[in-house]
Structure formats: C-alpha cells, structure tokens
Amino acid sequence: MIKVSVMYPNKSDANFDIEYYCNTHMPMVQGLLGDTIKSISVDYGLAGGAPGESASFIAMGHLTFDSVDSFQNAFGPHAEKIMADIPNYTNTQPQIQISEIKV
C-alpha cells in the first residue's frame, strides 16, 4: 500500500478553507478516482513541535492506494480538474509525497 500526501505549506500569508477542502474538494477527488482510493484523511495543522511554533503545514490530505501505478492511472485523466480546484480553497502551492506504508 502507498500513501499520497498532499501538503500545504503554512506561511504568514497562507489562506486555507478547511470546510471547502473537506466537504467539496476531497469528495470530488474521491468521486473522480473511485474505488482505487482505499482510504482518505485530512489533517489540519495546529502547532509545531516547540511551544508557540506554527505548524509547518496548514493542512495535509492523505489518499491511500494499492500501488503507485494505481494512483497514477486513476489521477492522470483527472489531474487538470483536480488541480484547477486548488484556488477555491487555498493560495498556497501544495507539495506532494508518495510513501510506502510500512506499519
């Protein structure tokens, strides 16, 4: 299993509409990619590791797939539509990481 993490950097001028992301964007992504998505979750950053430190990422979306190929085959045909929705909920540019789930 692999996890695709879409991470939105937190900076002083960052805006992020978590309600839109959770209630509109992520359901749209799940609908487009269908059964290839095995699980979905969203994290909303509260703080960094040190007292008073801001979270490094304002939010993160996580999608689990069987393999990198299953993700790429499902995402590719819908990439333009999914990416075009980003300005509807944030002014940040996401960073993407694909990881193998070990535990």
MDTraj code that builds the backbone (N, CA, C; nanometers):
import mdtraj as md
import numpy as np

residues = "MET ILE LYS VAL SER VAL MET TYR PRO ASN LYS SER ASP ALA ASN PHE ASP ILE GLU TYR TYR CYS ASN THR HIS MET PRO MET VAL GLN GLY LEU LEU GLY ASP THR ILE LYS SER ILE SER VAL ASP TYR GLY LEU ALA GLY GLY ALA PRO GLY GLU SER ALA SER PHE ILE ALA MET GLY HIS LEU THR PHE ASP SER VAL ASP SER PHE GLN ASN ALA PHE GLY PRO HIS ALA GLU LYS ILE MET ALA ASP ILE PRO ASN TYR THR ASN THR GLN PRO GLN ILE GLN ILE SER GLU ILE LYS VAL".split()
xyz = np.array([
    [0.0848, -0.1180, 0.0000],
    [0.0000, 0.0000, 0.0000],
    [0.0891, 0.1240, 0.0000],
    [0.0387, 0.2254, -0.0669],
    [0.1096, 0.3534, -0.0694],
    [0.0153, 0.4641, -0.0238],
    [0.0769, 0.5721, 0.0260],
    [0.0006, 0.6892, 0.0672],
    [0.0505, 0.8085, -0.0128],
    [-0.0435, 0.8807, -0.0720],
    [-0.0134, 1.0056, -0.1397],
    [-0.0520, 1.1163, -0.0436],
    [0.0477, 1.1932, 0.0000],
    [0.0239, 1.3039, 0.0918],
    [0.0376, 1.4345, 0.0154],
    [-0.0666, 1.5158, 0.0212],
    [-0.0668, 1.6475, -0.0419],
    [-0.0586, 1.7478, 0.0726],
    [0.0562, 1.8159, 0.0818],
    [0.0856, 1.9002, 0.1978],
    [0.0887, 2.0470, 0.1565],
    [0.0185, 2.1289, 0.2329],
    [0.0050, 2.2708, 0.2026],
    [0.0875, 2.3512, 0.3024],
    [0.2013, 2.4097, 0.2582],
    [0.2900, 2.4827, 0.3498],
    [0.2186, 2.5981, 0.4197],
    [0.2522, 2.6139, 0.5470],
    [0.1974, 2.7225, 0.6272],
    [0.2947, 2.8397, 0.6226],
    [0.2455, 2.9549, 0.5836],
    [0.3265, 3.0758, 0.5840],
    [0.2374, 3.1915, 0.6279],
    [0.2962, 3.3051, 0.6546],
    [0.2217, 3.4165, 0.7143],
    [0.1021, 3.4618, 0.6301],
    [0.1114, 3.4509, 0.4990],
    [0.0013, 3.4964, 0.4133],
    [-0.0848, 3.3804, 0.3610],
    [-0.0699, 3.2619, 0.4201],
    [-0.1452, 3.1446, 0.3731],
    [-0.2921, 3.1534, 0.4132],
    [-0.3780, 3.1246, 0.3176],
    [-0.5216, 3.1113, 0.3416],
    [-0.5601, 2.9678, 0.3078],
    [-0.6483, 2.9098, 0.3883],
    [-0.6921, 2.7729, 0.3620],
    [-0.8338, 2.7562, 0.4148],
    [-0.9262, 2.7212, 0.3260],
    [-1.0656, 2.6990, 0.3632],
    [-1.0839, 2.5496, 0.3904],
    [-1.0666, 2.5110, 0.5162],
    [-1.0720, 2.3690, 0.5528],
    [-1.2111, 2.3095, 0.5294],
    [-1.3147, 2.3886, 0.5457],
    [-1.4508, 2.3378, 0.5222],
    [-1.4694, 2.3015, 0.3746],
    [-1.4257, 2.3885, 0.2850],
    [-1.4348, 2.3601, 0.1419],
    [-1.3516, 2.2374, 0.1083],
    [-1.2301, 2.2310, 0.1618],
    [-1.1402, 2.1200, 0.1325],
    [-1.2023, 1.9868, 0.1736],
    [-1.2576, 1.9822, 0.2955],
    [-1.3154, 1.8572, 0.3473],
    [-1.4501, 1.8231, 0.2853],
    [-1.5327, 1.9243, 0.2594],
    [-1.6705, 1.8987, 0.2170],
    [-1.6935, 1.9061, 0.0667],
    [-1.5996, 1.9656, -0.0078],
    [-1.6162, 1.9786, -0.1528],
    [-1.4999, 1.9168, -0.2300],
    [-1.3778, 1.9620, -0.2000],
    [-1.2630, 1.9157, -0.2792],
    [-1.2357, 1.7662, -0.2617],
    [-1.2210, 1.7226, -0.1383],
    [-1.1865, 1.5813, -0.1166],
    [-1.2970, 1.4862, -0.1659],
    [-1.4251, 1.5161, -0.1435],
    [-1.5280, 1.4293, -0.2030],
    [-1.5232, 1.4283, -0.3560],
    [-1.4897, 1.5427, -0.4186],
    [-1.4759, 1.5458, -0.5642],
    [-1.3626, 1.4530, -0.6072],
    [-1.2478, 1.4632, -0.5397],
    [-1.1333, 1.3773, -0.5730],
    [-1.1718, 1.2306, -0.5561],
    [-1.2351, 1.1986, -0.4454],
    [-1.2753, 1.0612, -0.4206],
    [-1.3738, 1.0121, -0.5269],
    [-1.4650, 1.0968, -0.5683],
    [-1.5597, 1.0595, -0.6730],
    [-1.4923, 1.0363, -0.8071],
    [-1.3946, 1.1195, -0.8398],
    [-1.3246, 1.1056, -0.9678],
    [-1.2346, 0.9820, -0.9709],
    [-1.1663, 0.9547, -0.8598],
    [-1.0701, 0.8442, -0.8576],
    [-1.1340, 0.7113, -0.8189],
    [-1.2517, 0.7171, -0.7609],
    [-1.3309, 0.5977, -0.7357],
    [-1.2686, 0.4963, -0.6419],
    [-1.2927, 0.3695, -0.6746],
    [-1.2536, 0.2588, -0.5880],
    [-1.1032, 0.2368, -0.5784],
    [-1.0250, 0.3076, -0.6591],
    [-0.8800, 0.2931, -0.6463],
    [-0.8315, 0.3533, -0.5149],
    [-0.9076, 0.4488, -0.4593],
    [-0.8735, 0.5054, -0.3286],
    [-0.9204, 0.4075, -0.2218],
    [-0.8276, 0.3645, -0.1370],
    [-0.8596, 0.2702, -0.0299],
    [-0.8984, 0.3418, 0.0994],
    [-0.8418, 0.4594, 0.1230],
    [-0.8805, 0.5408, 0.2381],
    [-0.8416, 0.6851, 0.2119],
    [-0.9020, 0.7737, 0.2886],
    [-0.8797, 0.9164, 0.2719],
    [-0.8814, 0.9800, 0.4112],
    [-0.7945, 1.0776, 0.4343],
    [-0.7959, 1.1511, 0.5604],
    [-0.7406, 1.2910, 0.5372],
    [-0.7734, 1.3800, 0.6292],
    [-0.7274, 1.5188, 0.6227],
    [-0.6759, 1.5583, 0.7600],
    [-0.5585, 1.6218, 0.7630],
    [-0.5024, 1.6786, 0.8850],
    [-0.5042, 1.8304, 0.8709],
    [-0.5371, 1.8999, 0.9796],
    [-0.5333, 2.0460, 0.9823],
    [-0.4323, 2.0880, 1.0879],
    [-0.3274, 2.1572, 1.0475],
    [-0.2170, 2.1912, 1.1368],
    [-0.2563, 2.2854, 1.2490],
    [-0.2170, 2.2493, 1.3704],
    [-0.2455, 2.3324, 1.4871],
    [-0.1212, 2.4024, 1.5402],
    [-0.0087, 2.3305, 1.5457],
    [0.1128, 2.3885, 1.6036],
    [0.2334, 2.3063, 1.5615],
    [0.3517, 2.3648, 1.5811],
    [0.4765, 2.2943, 1.5569],
    [0.5189, 2.2191, 1.6826],
    [0.6399, 2.1656, 1.6811],
    [0.6878, 2.0855, 1.7929],
    [0.7267, 2.1651, 1.9155],
    [0.7685, 2.2887, 1.8978],
    [0.8096, 2.3728, 2.0111],
    [0.6937, 2.4628, 2.0538],
    [0.6864, 2.4972, 2.1808],
    [0.5807, 2.5872, 2.2279],
    [0.5789, 2.7179, 2.1483],
    [0.4613, 2.7560, 2.1021],
    [0.4447, 2.8793, 2.0269],
    [0.4822, 2.8712, 1.8804],
    [0.5331, 2.7584, 1.8366],
    [0.5735, 2.7411, 1.6964],
    [0.4527, 2.7068, 1.6100],
    [0.4462, 2.7677, 1.4920],
    [0.3374, 2.7383, 1.3975],
    [0.3587, 2.6026, 1.3320],
    [0.2503, 2.5417, 1.2901],
    [0.2580, 2.4160, 1.2157],
    [0.3310, 2.4400, 1.0844],
    [0.4121, 2.3447, 1.0425],
    [0.4846, 2.3568, 0.9154],
    [0.3894, 2.3549, 0.7965],
    [0.2807, 2.2796, 0.8102],
    [0.1820, 2.2683, 0.7032],
    [0.0457, 2.3074, 0.7585],
    [-0.0254, 2.3925, 0.6841],
    [-0.1573, 2.4370, 0.7284],
    [-0.2590, 2.3232, 0.7197],
    [-0.2384, 2.2348, 0.6219],
    [-0.3250, 2.1183, 0.6071],
    [-0.2529, 2.0132, 0.5240],
    [-0.3002, 1.8889, 0.5378],
    [-0.2491, 1.7773, 0.4582],
    [-0.3651, 1.6848, 0.4240],
    [-0.3690, 1.6446, 0.2990],
    [-0.4654, 1.5450, 0.2560],
    [-0.3914, 1.4159, 0.2260],
    [-0.4459, 1.3035, 0.2700],
    [-0.3805, 1.1741, 0.2513],
    [-0.4755, 1.0785, 0.1784],
    [-0.4248, 1.0179, 0.0734],
    [-0.5009, 0.9211, -0.0052],
    [-0.4204, 0.7919, -0.0114],
    [-0.4839, 0.6794, 0.0170],
    [-0.4159, 0.5510, 0.0160],
    [-0.4589, 0.4711, -0.1065],
    [-0.3599, 0.4099, -0.1709],
    [-0.3812, 0.3296, -0.2916],
    [-0.3049, 0.1975, -0.2785],
    [-0.3382, 0.1022, -0.3634],
    [-0.2663, -0.0250, -0.3653],
    [-0.1231, -0.0088, -0.4135],
    [-0.1015, 0.0817, -0.5101],
    [0.0314, 0.0961, -0.5697],
    [0.0461, 0.2341, -0.6330],
    [0.1699, 0.2688, -0.6665],
    [0.1962, 0.3941, -0.7369],
    [0.1249, 0.3919, -0.8719],
    [0.1305, 0.2779, -0.9411],
    [0.0635, 0.2670, -1.0714],
    [-0.0868, 0.2898, -1.0600],
    [-0.1503, 0.2350, -0.9564],
    [-0.2959, 0.2539, -0.9435],
    [-0.3277, 0.4011, -0.9187],
    [-0.2440, 0.4696, -0.8402],
    [-0.2632, 0.6131, -0.8201],
    [-0.2464, 0.6883, -0.9519],
    [-0.1358, 0.6659, -1.0203],
    [-0.1067, 0.7402, -1.1433],
    [-0.2124, 0.7153, -1.2503],
    [-0.2577, 0.5922, -1.2638],
    [-0.3597, 0.5605, -1.3646],
    [-0.4944, 0.6255, -1.3323],
    [-0.5271, 0.6365, -1.2035],
    [-0.6536, 0.6984, -1.1643],
    [-0.6450, 0.8509, -1.1692],
    [-0.5320, 0.9065, -1.1254],
    [-0.5175, 1.0518, -1.1148],
    [-0.4971, 1.1187, -1.2500],
    [-0.4163, 1.0586, -1.3350],
    [-0.3775, 1.1190, -1.4625],
    [-0.4917, 1.1786, -1.5430],
    [-0.5973, 1.1017, -1.5690],
    [-0.7072, 1.1555, -1.6508],
    [-0.7836, 1.2716, -1.5859],
    [-0.7685, 1.2881, -1.4543],
    [-0.8445, 1.3908, -1.3819],
    [-0.7558, 1.5002, -1.3234],
    [-0.6266, 1.4934, -1.3498],
    [-0.5304, 1.5857, -1.2886],
    [-0.5671, 1.7319, -1.3123],
    [-0.6022, 1.7659, -1.4337],
    [-0.6322, 1.9057, -1.4664],
    [-0.7498, 1.9577, -1.3849],
    [-0.8562, 1.8797, -1.3753],
    [-0.9748, 1.9220, -1.2999],
    [-0.9435, 1.9348, -1.1509],
    [-0.8703, 1.8386, -1.0968],
    [-0.8354, 1.8410, -0.9544],
    [-0.7463, 1.9610, -0.9233],
    [-0.6455, 1.9831, -1.0037],
    [-0.5528, 2.0941, -0.9805],
    [-0.6211, 2.2297, -0.9999],
    [-0.7159, 2.2375, -1.0910],
    [-0.7866, 2.3636, -1.1163],
    [-0.8721, 2.4067, -0.9976],
    [-0.9036, 2.3149, -0.9085],
    [-0.9864, 2.3466, -0.7919],
    [-0.9060, 2.4079, -0.6773],
    [-0.7749, 2.3970, -0.6803],
    [-0.6905, 2.4446, -0.5694],
    [-0.7177, 2.5905, -0.5323],
    [-0.7277, 2.6840, -0.6271],
    [-0.7531, 2.8243, -0.5877],
    [-0.8862, 2.8459, -0.5153],
    [-0.9760, 2.7489, -0.5203],
    [-1.1033, 2.7619, -0.4493],
    [-1.0894, 2.7457, -0.2983],
    [-0.9765, 2.6900, -0.2517],
    [-0.9611, 2.6716, -0.1081],
    [-0.8280, 2.7200, -0.0502],
    [-0.7298, 2.7523, -0.1347],
    [-0.6031, 2.7998, -0.0792],
    [-0.5258, 2.8859, -0.1781],
    [-0.4363, 2.9666, -0.1237],
    [-0.3456, 3.0452, -0.2060],
    [-0.2033, 2.9876, -0.1995],
    [-0.1904, 2.8679, -0.1447],
    [-0.0599, 2.8028, -0.1345],
    [-0.0430, 2.6991, -0.2441],
    [0.0804, 2.6629, -0.2704],
    [0.1133, 2.5609, -0.3702],
    [0.1445, 2.4313, -0.2959],
    [0.0692, 2.3247, -0.3201],
    [0.0920, 2.2016, -0.2444],
    [0.2224, 2.1309, -0.2821],
    [0.2739, 2.0579, -0.1847],
    [0.3854, 1.9665, -0.2057],
    [0.3287, 1.8253, -0.1971],
    [0.3757, 1.7376, -0.2838],
    [0.3227, 1.6006, -0.2874],
    [0.4337, 1.5023, -0.2549],
    [0.4003, 1.4075, -0.1692],
    [0.4932, 1.2991, -0.1376],
    [0.4186, 1.1672, -0.1481],
    [0.4815, 1.0697, -0.2132],
    [0.4274, 0.9344, -0.2208],
    [0.5151, 0.8462, -0.1331],
    [0.4516, 0.7774, -0.0395],
    [0.5241, 0.6956, 0.0574],
    [0.4700, 0.5533, 0.0583],
    [0.5580, 0.4609, 0.0896],
    [0.5156, 0.3225, 0.1122],
    [0.4753, 0.3092, 0.2596],
    [0.3603, 0.2515, 0.2847],
    [0.3133, 0.2339, 0.4211],
    [0.3781, 0.1069, 0.4775],
    [0.4464, 0.1199, 0.5882],
    [0.5182, 0.0072, 0.6499],
    [0.4451, -0.0516, 0.7698],
    [0.3714, 0.0296, 0.8412],
    [0.3001, -0.0203, 0.9610],
    [0.1564, 0.0254, 0.9543],
])
top = md.Topology()
chain = top.add_chain()
for i, resn in enumerate(residues, 1):
    res = top.add_residue(resn, chain, resSeq=i)
    for name in ("N", "CA", "C"):
        top.add_atom(name, md.element.get_by_symbol(name[0]), res)
traj = md.Trajectory(xyz[None], top)
